Amino acid sequence: MAGKDVDLDSLDGINEINITPFVDVVLVLLVIFMVTAPVMLKESLKVNLPKTLTSDLSTKSKTIGLAITKDGQVIFNGELVSEENLKLKLIELQKTAPETTFLISADIDTRHGAVVGMMDMLKKNGLNFFALQVEKIKTVPE
């Protein structure tokens, strides 16, 4: 067998690779990933709010949510942003809507300095309307 000359053209079988099914599978996986990624991100970034008996936020202007996770990640209006992107968004808002109210939600385990830093960043950009979001403690009527 080792010395036999084999004519490769006479062999039956697949002579070329059909890549169409592979591309179809890859595109389906891409769509599935794109649909599930935002859901997974939202579930993984949980914020446990501190609780109080009172809260006082009046909504007279546009309100934007800012959340700080216990890991220090910042979520701007439902979108995870870096510090540089947050600064750019705040500069743009100061020019277009300086009366915007920011609702700051910070996890109960977030460092106090991160919350104060967020308030300072808002003030530096001329955005002076903000409130801290808390959960109201449910009390039993006496």
Backbone hydrogen bonds in HBPLUS format (Angstrom, degrees):
<---DONOR---> <-ACCEPTOR-->    atom                        ^
c    i                          cat <-CA-CA->   ^        H-A-AA   ^      H-
h    n   atom  resd res      DA  || num        DHA   H-A  angle D-A-AA Bond
n    s   type  num  typ     dist DA aas  dist angle  dist       angle   num
A0004-LYS N   A0001-MET O   3.28 MM   3  5.33 160.4  2.32 104.7 110.6     1
A0010-SER N   A0007-ASP O   3.22 MM   3  5.70 147.0  2.34 108.6 117.1     2
A0011-LEU N   A0008-LEU O   3.42 MM   3  5.59 157.3  2.48 102.4 108.5     3
A0023-VAL N   A0019-ILE O   3.04 MM   4  6.34 160.2  2.09 158.9 164.3     4
A0024-ASP N   A0020-THR O   3.01 MM   4  6.25 158.7  2.06 154.1 160.2     5
A0025-VAL N   A0021-PRO O   3.02 MM   4  6.26 161.3  2.06 150.5 154.3     6
A0026-VAL N   A0022-PHE O   3.02 MM   4  6.26 161.9  2.05 151.2 156.4     7
A0027-LEU N   A0023-VAL O   2.94 MM   4  6.13 159.6  1.99 151.2 156.3     8
A0028-VAL N   A0024-ASP O   3.02 MM   4  6.25 156.2  2.07 148.6 155.0     9
A0029-LEU N   A0025-VAL O   2.97 MM   4  6.22 161.2  2.01 151.1 156.1    10
A0030-LEU N   A0026-VAL O   2.93 MM   4  6.14 149.8  2.02 144.6 153.3    11
A0031-VAL N   A0027-LEU O   3.01 MM   4  6.26 158.1  2.06 148.7 153.2    12
A0032-ILE N   A0028-VAL O   3.00 MM   4  6.25 162.2  2.03 151.0 156.0    13
A0033-PHE N   A0029-LEU O   2.95 MM   4  6.13 159.3  1.99 146.7 152.4    14
A0034-MET N   A0030-LEU O   2.93 MM   4  6.16 158.4  1.97 149.0 154.9    15
A0035-VAL N   A0031-VAL O   3.02 MM   4  6.21 149.1  2.11 148.9 156.4    16
A0036-THR N   A0032-ILE O   3.03 MM   4  6.19 159.2  2.07 150.9 156.3    17
A0037-ALA N   A0033-PHE O   2.95 MM   4  5.79 146.9  2.06 150.6 156.9    18
A0040-MET N   A0036-THR O   2.99 MM   4  6.20 162.1  2.03 158.8 164.0    19
A0041-LEU N   A0037-ALA O   2.95 MM   4  6.12 156.1  2.01 153.6 160.2    20
A0042-LYS N   A0038-PRO O   2.99 MM   4  6.14 162.1  2.03 146.4 150.7    21
A0043-GLU N   A0039-VAL O   3.07 MM   4  6.27 156.9  2.12 147.7 153.6    22
A0044-SER N   A0040-MET O   3.02 MM   4  6.11 143.3  2.16 140.7 150.4    23
A0045-LEU N   A0041-LEU O   3.22 MM   4  6.35 133.3  2.45 145.2 154.9    24
A0108-ILE N   A0048-ASN O   2.59 MM  60  5.62 134.9  1.78 154.2 168.0    25
A0135-GLU N   A0050-PRO O   2.82 MM  85  6.08 167.8  1.83 155.0 158.4    26
A0052-THR N   A0135-GLU O   2.76 MM  83  6.21 144.9  1.89 147.4 158.7    27
A0137-ILE N   A0052-THR O   2.61 MM  85  5.44 152.2  1.68 138.9 146.0    28
A0101-THR N   A0062-LYS O   2.77 MM  39  6.05 169.0  1.78 170.9 171.0    29
A0064-ILE N   A0101-THR O   2.88 MM  37  6.35 153.4  1.95 158.0 166.9    30
A0103-LEU N   A0064-ILE O   2.88 MM  39  6.12 161.9  1.92 149.8 155.1    31
A0077-ASN N   A0065-GLY O   2.70 MM  12  4.78 169.6  1.71 160.2 159.6    32
A0066-LEU N   A0103-LEU O   2.91 MM  37  5.92 171.2  1.92 143.7 143.5    33
A0105-SER N   A0066-LEU O   2.66 MM  39  6.05 163.5  1.69 159.9 165.9    34
A0067-ALA N   A0075-ILE O   2.87 MM   8  4.94 159.9  1.91 142.4 149.1    35
A0075-ILE N   A0067-ALA O   2.82 MM   8  4.94 160.6  1.86 146.0 150.5    36
A0068-ILE N   A0105-SER O   2.72 MM  37  6.24 148.0  1.82 156.3 166.2    37
A0107-ASP N   A0068-ILE O   3.04 MM  39  6.38 159.6  2.08 172.2 177.4    38
A0069-THR N   A0073-GLN O   2.97 MM   4  5.31 161.1  2.01 149.9 155.7    39
A0072-GLY N   A0069-THR O   2.94 MM   3  5.19 163.3  1.96 111.4 116.4    40
A0081-VAL N   A0074-VAL O   3.03 MM   7  5.94 167.7  2.05 158.7 161.7    41
A0076-PHE N   A0079-GLU O   2.78 MM   3  5.17 153.2  1.86 154.2 144.9    42
A0079-GLU N   A0076-PHE O   3.06 MM   3  5.17 156.6  2.12 107.5 114.9    43
A0086-LEU N   A0082-SER O   2.95 MM   4  6.15 154.3  2.02 148.8 156.4    44
A0087-LYS N   A0083-GLU O   3.02 MM   4  6.26 157.6  2.07 145.9 151.0    45
A0088-LEU N   A0084-GLU O   3.09 MM   4  6.43 159.1  2.14 149.6 154.8    46
A0089-LYS N   A0085-ASN O   2.96 MM   4  6.20 157.5  2.01 148.8 154.8    47
A0090-LEU N   A0086-LEU O   2.90 MM   4  6.14 155.3  1.96 152.1 159.0    48
A0091-ILE N   A0087-LYS O   2.96 MM   4  6.20 155.5  2.03 149.6 156.0    49
A0092-GLU N   A0088-LEU O   3.05 MM   4  6.26 159.5  2.10 146.6 152.1    50
A0093-LEU N   A0089-LYS O   2.92 MM   4  6.16 156.0  1.98 145.5 152.3    51
A0094-GLN N   A0090-LEU O   2.91 MM   4  6.08 149.6  2.00 144.9 153.0    52
A0095-LYS N   A0091-ILE O   3.23 MM   4  6.51 146.0  2.35 142.0 149.8    53
A0096-THR N   A0092-GLU O   3.01 MM   4  6.27 157.1  2.06 149.7 156.2    54
A0097-ALA N   A0093-LEU O   2.66 MM   4  5.16 155.5  1.72 139.5 148.5    55
A0100-THR N   A0097-ALA O   3.22 MM   3  5.75 157.4  2.28 122.1 122.6    56
A0102-PHE N   A0129-PHE O   2.91 MM  27  6.31 154.6  1.97 134.9 141.6    57
A0131-ALA N   A0102-PHE O   2.79 MM  29  6.29 146.8  1.90 163.2 172.7    58
A0104-ILE N   A0131-ALA O   2.73 MM  27  5.99 161.8  1.76 176.4 171.3    59
A0133-GLN N   A0104-ILE O   2.76 MM  29  5.78 169.3  1.77 147.3 148.9    60
A0110-THR N   A0107-ASP O   2.94 MM   3  5.16 166.9  1.96 115.2 118.1    61
A0114-ALA N   A0111-ARG O   3.09 MM   3  5.45 135.5  2.29 105.2 116.3    62
A0116-VAL N   A0112-HIS O   3.04 MM   4  6.35 165.5  2.06 156.4 160.6    63
A0117-GLY N   A0113-GLY O   2.83 MM   4  5.85 152.3  1.90 140.1 148.4    64
A0118-MET N   A0114-ALA O   3.01 MM   4  6.19 144.8  2.14 136.6 145.4    65
A0119-MET N   A0115-VAL O   3.04 MM   4  6.38 159.3  2.08 150.6 155.4    66
A0120-ASP N   A0116-VAL O   2.90 MM   4  6.11 154.8  1.96 147.7 155.2    67
A0121-MET N   A0117-GLY O   2.91 MM   4  6.09 151.4  1.99 143.0 150.5    68
A0122-LEU N   A0118-MET O   3.05 MM   4  6.35 152.9  2.13 146.8 153.6    69
A0123-LYS N   A0119-MET O   3.03 MM   4  6.31 161.6  2.06 148.5 153.1    70
A0124-LYS N   A0120-ASP O   2.87 MM   4  6.07 158.4  1.91 152.0 157.8    71
A0125-ASN N   A0121-MET O   3.30 MM   4  6.43 141.4  2.46 136.8 145.2    72
A0125-ASN N   A0122-LEU O   3.20 MM   3  5.33 130.3  2.46  97.7 110.3    73
A0127-LEU N   A0122-LEU O   2.90 MM   5  5.05 156.8  1.95 154.8 148.0    74
A0126-GLY N   A0123-LYS O   2.99 MM   3  5.08 160.6  2.02 111.9 113.3    75
